[in-house]
Amino acid sequence: MKNRHVRKMLRQMASGEPVEVTLARATMKKLSRLAFIAQQFGYEYADIRQGGPQGNGFVLLIVPDPSPQARTRAAQNRVRYPNASDGGALPPLVPEAVELLKARITFDITVMYTDRQRILLAGIGAVPLALPAGFMLGTGTTAVVLAGVVWAALMALVPVGFAVNRHYRAKYAALLQAAGFTRVADPTGRLRYVPPGGRLPGAPPQGGPTAFRSGPTIG
């Protein structure tokens, strides 16, 4: 996890507004560690989506956590780590908490698209790969036919991707359920896991989902 991402995130969090952290080629390890640090200073993980300059990364959405526990934790950590946003010491990582955040983020990624949407995206994404391959192997009509063959071969791998996605979805769903998280549907109908207490990320402590308001973006 690069310190510059942490520093930028913490500086943007000082506004008290929702923050979007954009990471190109991000790993779940980096994303979950960033979310953990955000939790130590009064924010909470809200959601994840694909994004970045070329759409090849992820955008981590974090929002202020209004709960008394979060406010107390943030106040204590601001005293303990006054220079965190300037490259100073950070709260130590708690492996169990980071692992739960990794489970939540990974599960959210697995339900980001429906199977129909995944097929459509795979079909579109396979075209730029199939066309060059076809024209490398032939010319004219032959190249087009070969490109079609390559495209079909790539699409034949889609069921494998579905199987992998289902595996990770089941794995992390089981981990979250064992930790006391509850499965609910968010306002869009997408399945999410909420922490013990039953509150959707970004919703007020008394319950009831709130719409995510776009805030500062970190690139």
KEKE-3310 file (N, C-alpha, C; in steps of 0.2 Angstrom, whole numbers, plus 5000, padded with zeros to 4 digits):
npx = (5004:5004:5011:5007:4994:4987:4990:4984:4971:4967:4969:4958:4948:4947:4938:4925:4916:4910:4922:4931:4942:4954:4962:4973:4976:4974:4975:4966:4971:4978:4966:4958:4966:4967:4954:4953:4962:4955:4944:4949:4949:4937:4929:4920:4920:4910:4907:4912:4918:4922:4934:4944:4957:4957:4948:4953:4955:4950:4938:4937:4924:4921:4913:4908:4907:4894:4892:4893:4904:4913:4916:4922:4934:4940:4943:4952:4963:4967:4973:4983:4990:4995:5001:4997:4992:5002:5012:5016:5016:5005:4990:4992:4989:4975:4974:4963:4952:4956:4955:4941:4936:4942:4935:4922:4924:4928:4917:4907:4913:4910:4897:4895:4891:4877:4875:4871:4875:4889:4892:4889:4899:4910:4909:4910:4923:4931:4932:4943:4954:4952:4951:4965:4972:4966:4969:4983:4985:4979:4973:4961:4945:4948:4955:4945:4936:4945:4946:4934:4933:4943:4937:4925:4932:4937:4925:4921:4927:4920:4911:4920:4925:4913:4911:4922:4919:4908:4913:4922:4912:4904:4914:4918:4906:4902:4912:4909:4896:4899:4906:4895:4889:4876:4865:4859:4848:4853:4847:4847:4844:4855:4864:4871:4883:4880:4887:4887:4872:4865:4866:4867:4881:4885:4872:4861:4864:4851:4846:4840:4843:4854:4857:4872:4883:4893:4909:4925:4938:4951:4966)
npy = (4994:5010:5025:5037:5036:5034:5046:5055:5051:5052:5066:5071:5066:5074:5084:5079:5074:5061:5051:5046:5034:5031:5018:5011:4995:4989:4978:4966:4966:4979:4987:4983:4986:5000:5004:4999:5008:5020:5017:5019:5033:5038:5035:5024:5009:5009:5005:4997:5000:4998:5007:5022:5030:5023:5014:5002:5000:5001:5009:5014:5017:5027:5033:5045:5039:5039:5033:5032:5025:5025:5038:5040:5032:5038:5051:5047:5041:5052:5060:5051:5048:5061:5066:5058:5060:5067:5059:5053:5041:5027:5020:5003:4988:4977:4961:4952:4961:4967:4957:4954:4965:4964:4952:4958:4968:4960:4951:4961:4964:4952:4952:4963:4964:4957:4940:4941:4953:4951:4942:4950:4961:4953:4948:4960:4964:4954:4957:4967:4958:4947:4952:4958:4946:4938:4945:4943:4930:4928:4935:4947:4939:4927:4931:4938:4927:4919:4928:4927:4914:4915:4924:4916:4906:4913:4917:4905:4903:4910:4903:4897:4908:4912:4901:4903:4915:4912:4903:4912:4921:4912:4908:4920:4925:4915:4917:4930:4928:4919:4928:4936:4945:4951:4947:4958:4967:4981:4998:4996:4983:4975:4962:4963:4963:4967:4975:4968:4972:4977:4988:4997:5002:5019:5023:5031:5028:5024:5016:5013:5015:5027:5038:5037:5051:5059:5063:5071:5065:5054:5051)
npz = (5000:4995:5002:4998:4993:5005:5012:5004:5004:5018:5020:5011:5018:5029:5025:5029:5020:5008:5000:4986:4982:4970:4962:4951:4944:4957:4971:4981:4994:4995:4994:5005:5016:5014:5017:5030:5037:5034:5042:5055:5057:5057:5046:5035:5025:5010:4997:4981:4965:4947:4939:4935:4925:4913:4915:4921:4934:4951:4961:4977:4988:5002:5017:5029:5045:5056:5069:5087:5092:5081:5081:5093:5092:5081:5086:5096:5089:5081:5090:5094:5082:5075:5064:5053:5041:5035:5031:5043:5057:5057:5062:5069:5058:5060:5058:5057:5056:5044:5035:5036:5029:5017:5013:5012:5002:4991:4990:4986:4973:4966:4965:4957:4944:4934:4928:4914:4911:4912:4902:4891:4893:4892:4879:4871:4876:4871:4857:4854:4856:4848:4834:4831:4832:4822:4810:4811:4808:4795:4780:4772:4769:4775:4787:4794:4797:4804:4815:4820:4825:4835:4843:4847:4854:4865:4871:4875:4886:4896:4904:4913:4920:4926:4935:4943:4949:4956:4966:4973:4978:4986:4995:5002:5007:5016:5025:5030:5035:5046:5054:5059:5050:5041:5027:5015:5004:4994:4989:4975:4973:4974:4982:4998:5011:5028:5043:5060:5067:5057:5048:5032:5023:5025:5029:5041:5059:5065:5055:5038:5021:5013:5000:4990:4990:4979:4982:4985:4974:4973:4965)
capx = (5000:5008:5009:5004:4987:4985:4990:4979:4964:4966:4968:4952:4943:4946:4932:4919:4912:4911:4928:4932:4949:4955:4968:4974:4979:4973:4974:4961:4975:4978:4960:4956:4971:4965:4948:4954:4964:4949:4939:4952:4949:4930:4925:4918:4919:4904:4906:4918:4916:4927:4935:4951:4958:4956:4943:4957:4956:4944:4936:4934:4920:4921:4909:4909:4903:4891:4891:4898:4910:4918:4918:4927:4940:4943:4946:4958:4968:4969:4978:4989:4994:4993:5004:4996:4990:5008:5017:5018:5014:4998:4987:4994:4984:4973:4973:4956:4948:4957:4952:4934:4935:4944:4929:4916:4925:4928:4910:4904:4915:4907:4890:4895:4887:4873:4878:4870:4880:4896:4892:4889:4905:4915:4909:4913:4930:4935:4933:4949:4958:4951:4953:4972:4974:4964:4973:4990:4985:4977:4971:4954:4940:4951:4956:4938:4934:4949:4945:4927:4935:4946:4932:4921:4936:4938:4919:4920:4930:4916:4908:4925:4924:4907:4913:4927:4916:4903:4917:4924:4906:4902:4919:4918:4899:4902:4916:4905:4891:4902:4907:4889:4887:4869:4865:4853:4848:4853:4842:4847:4843:4861:4865:4877:4883:4881:4890:4882:4869:4861:4866:4870:4886:4883:4866:4862:4863:4845:4843:4837:4848:4855:4860:4879:4884:4900:4913:4932:4941:4959:4968)
capy = (5000:5016:5030:5043:5035:5035:5053:5059:5049:5056:5074:5072:5064:5080:5088:5076:5072:5055:5051:5041:5032:5027:5014:5007:4989:4988:4972:4967:4968:4986:4990:4982:4990:5007:5004:4999:5015:5025:5016:5022:5040:5040:5033:5017:5006:5009:5001:4997:4999:4998:5014:5024:5033:5018:5009:4996:4999:5001:5015:5013:5022:5028:5038:5046:5034:5043:5030:5035:5021:5027:5045:5040:5029:5043:5056:5044:5040:5059:5062:5046:5049:5068:5067:5052:5063:5070:5053:5050:5034:5025:5014:4996:4984:4972:4956:4950:4966:4968:4951:4955:4971:4960:4948:4962:4971:4954:4949:4966:4964:4947:4954:4970:4963:4950:4935:4943:4959:4949:4940:4956:4964:4948:4949:4967:4965:4949:4959:4969:4953:4943:4955:4957:4939:4935:4948:4941:4923:4928:4941:4947:4935:4922:4935:4939:4921:4917:4932:4925:4908:4917:4927:4911:4902:4917:4917:4898:4903:4913:4899:4896:4914:4911:4896:4906:4920:4909:4901:4917:4923:4908:4908:4926:4925:4911:4920:4936:4925:4917:4934:4939:4950:4950:4948:4962:4970:4988:5001:4994:4976:4971:4959:4966:4961:4973:4973:4966:4978:4978:4995:4998:5007:5026:5024:5033:5022:5021:5012:5016:5017:5034:5038:5039:5057:5059:5068:5071:5059:5053:5047)
capz = (5000:4994:5007:4995:4993:5012:5014:5000:5007:5025:5019:5009:5024:5033:5023:5031:5014:5005:4997:4981:4981:4964:4962:4945:4946:4964:4974:4987:5000:4996:4995:5012:5020:5014:5020:5037:5039:5034:5048:5061:5057:5057:5040:5034:5018:5008:4991:4976:4958:4942:4937:4934:4919:4907:4917:4922:4941:4956:4965:4983:4991:5009:5019:5036:5050:5062:5075:5093:5092:5076:5082:5098:5089:5077:5091:5100:5084:5079:5096:5094:5076:5073:5058:5049:5034:5032:5031:5049:5059:5056:5067:5066:5055:5064:5052:5057:5053:5037:5032:5035:5024:5011:5011:5010:4996:4986:4988:4982:4967:4963:4963:4954:4937:4933:4923:4908:4910:4912:4895:4886:4893:4889:4871:4869:4878:4867:4850:4852:4856:4842:4828:4829:4831:4815:4805:4811:4805:4788:4776:4769:4772:4780:4793:4797:4799:4810:4821:4823:4828:4841:4848:4850:4859:4871:4874:4878:4893:4900:4910:4918:4924:4931:4941:4948:4952:4961:4971:4978:4981:4991:5000:5006:5010:5022:5030:5033:5039:5052:5058:5061:5045:5038:5020:5013:4997:4994:4986:4968:4973:4974:4988:5001:5018:5033:5049:5065:5069:5052:5044:5026:5024:5024:5032:5048:5064:5066:5049:5032:5017:5011:4993:4991:4987:4976:4985:4982:4971:4974:4959)
cpx = (5004:5006:5006:4996:4984:4984:4985:4972:4963:4965:4961:4946:4942:4940:4925:4914:4914:4918:4928:4940:4950:4961:4968:4978:4979:4972:4969:4965:4976:4972:4957:4960:4969:4959:4948:4957:4959:4945:4942:4951:4941:4926:4924:4918:4912:4902:4912:4915:4922:4928:4942:4951:4956:4951:4946:4958:4950:4944:4933:4930:4920:4917:4910:4904:4901:4891:4896:4904:4916:4920:4924:4934:4944:4947:4952:4964:4971:4974:4984:4993:4992:4996:5003:4995:4996:5014:5019:5016:5007:4996:4989:4988:4982:4971:4966:4951:4949:4955:4945:4932:4937:4938:4923:4918:4925:4921:4906:4906:4912:4900:4889:4890:4883:4877:4877:4874:4887:4897:4893:4896:4911:4915:4912:4921:4934:4936:4940:4955:4958:4953:4960:4974:4972:4968:4981:4990:4983:4975:4964:4949:4942:4952:4950:4936:4938:4948:4938:4929:4938:4941:4927:4925:4936:4931:4917:4923:4926:4913:4913:4925:4918:4908:4917:4924:4911:4907:4919:4918:4904:4907:4918:4911:4899:4907:4913:4900:4893:4904:4901:4887:4880:4869:4858:4853:4848:4848:4841:4845:4849:4862:4871:4877:4884:4884:4885:4879:4864:4861:4870:4875:4884:4876:4866:4861:4857:4842:4841:4843:4848:4859:4868:4880:4891:4903:4920:4935:4949:4961:4975)
cpy = (5006:5022:5036:5042:5036:5042:5057:5057:5052:5063:5075:5070:5070:5084:5085:5074:5065:5056:5045:5040:5028:5024:5010:5001:4987:4980:4972:4968:4975:4990:4989:4986:4998:5008:5003:5005:5020:5024:5019:5029:5042:5039:5026:5015:5006:5005:5001:4997:5000:5005:5015:5027:5029:5013:5002:4996:4999:5007:5013:5019:5022:5034:5039:5041:5038:5040:5033:5031:5023:5034:5045:5037:5034:5049:5053:5044:5047:5061:5057:5047:5055:5069:5062:5055:5066:5065:5051:5043:5033:5020:5007:4992:4979:4966:4954:4955:4968:4963:4951:4960:4968:4956:4952:4965:4965:4952:4954:4966:4958:4948:4961:4969:4957:4946:4938:4949:4957:4946:4945:4960:4959:4948:4955:4967:4960:4952:4962:4964:4949:4946:4955:4950:4936:4938:4946:4934:4923:4935:4941:4943:4930:4925:4936:4933:4918:4922:4930:4918:4910:4920:4921:4907:4906:4917:4910:4898:4906:4909:4897:4902:4914:4907:4899:4911:4917:4906:4906:4920:4919:4908:4914:4927:4921:4914:4926:4933:4923:4922:4938:4944:4947:4952:4952:4964:4977:4991:4999:4987:4972:4968:4962:4962:4967:4970:4971:4972:4980:4985:4995:5003:5014:5028:5026:5027:5020:5017:5016:5018:5024:5033:5040:5046:5057:5064:5068:5065:5059:5048:5044)
cpz = (5000:4999:5004:4994:5000:5014:5010:5003:5014:5024:5016:5014:5028:5031:5026:5026:5012:5001:4992:4980:4975:4963:4955:4947:4953:4966:4979:4993:5000:4997:5002:5017:5020:5018:5028:5040:5039:5040:5055:5062:5055:5050:5040:5026:5016:5002:4986:4969:4953:4940:4935:4927:4913:4909:4919:4930:4945:4959:4971:4986:4998:5011:5026:5040:5056:5068:5081:5093:5087:5078:5088:5096:5085:5081:5094:5095:5081:5084:5095:5088:5072:5066:5052:5042:5031:5031:5037:5051:5058:5061:5064:5063:5060:5058:5052:5054:5046:5033:5031:5030:5017:5008:5009:5003:4990:4985:4984:4975:4963:4961:4959:4947:4938:4928:4916:4906:4909:4905:4890:4887:4891:4881:4868:4870:4873:4860:4849:4853:4850:4835:4826:4828:4824:4810:4805:4808:4798:4786:4774:4773:4777:4787:4797:4801:4805:4816:4824:4827:4835:4846:4851:4855:4865:4874:4877:4885:4898:4906:4915:4923:4929:4937:4946:4952:4958:4967:4976:4982:4987:4997:5005:5010:5016:5027:5034:5037:5046:5057:5060:5056:5043:5031:5018:5006:4998:4990:4978:4968:4973:4981:4991:5008:5023:5039:5054:5067:5063:5048:5038:5027:5021:5026:5039:5053:5065:5060:5043:5027:5014:5004:4994:4987:4985:4979:4982:4979:4971:4968:4961)
residu = (MET:LYS:ASN:ARG:HIS:VAL:ARG:LYS:MET:LEU:ARG:GLN:MET:ALA:SER:GLY:GLU:PRO:VAL:GLU:VAL:THR:LEU:ALA:ARG:ALA:THR:MET:LYS:LYS:LEU:SER:ARG:LEU:ALA:PHE:ILE:ALA:GLN:GLN:PHE:GLY:TYR:GLU:TYR:ALA:ASP:ILE:ARG:GLN:GLY:GLY:PRO:GLN:GLY:ASN:GLY:PHE:VAL:LEU:LEU:ILE:VAL:PRO:ASP:PRO:SER:PRO:GLN:ALA:ARG:THR:ARG:ALA:ALA:GLN:ASN:ARG:VAL:ARG:TYR:PRO:ASN:ALA:SER:ASP:GLY:GLY:ALA:LEU:PRO:PRO:LEU:VAL:PRO:GLU:ALA:VAL:GLU:LEU:LEU:LYS:ALA:ARG:ILE:THR:PHE:ASP:ILE:THR:VAL:MET:TYR:THR:ASP:ARG:GLN:ARG:ILE:LEU:LEU:ALA:GLY:ILE:GLY:ALA:VAL:PRO:LEU:ALA:LEU:PRO:ALA:GLY:PHE:MET:LEU:GLY:THR:GLY:THR:THR:ALA:VAL:VAL:LEU:ALA:GLY:VAL:VAL:TRP:ALA:ALA:LEU:MET:ALA:LEU:VAL:PRO:VAL:GLY:PHE:ALA:VAL:ASN:ARG:HIS:TYR:ARG:ALA:LYS:TYR:ALA:ALA:LEU:LEU:GLN:ALA:ALA:GLY:PHE:THR:ARG:VAL:ALA:ASP:PRO:THR:GLY:ARG:LEU:ARG:TYR:VAL:PRO:PRO:GLY:GLY:ARG:LEU:PRO:GLY:ALA:PRO:PRO:GLN:GLY:GLY:PRO:THR:ALA:PHE:ARG:SER:GLY:PRO:THR:ILE:GLY)
# end
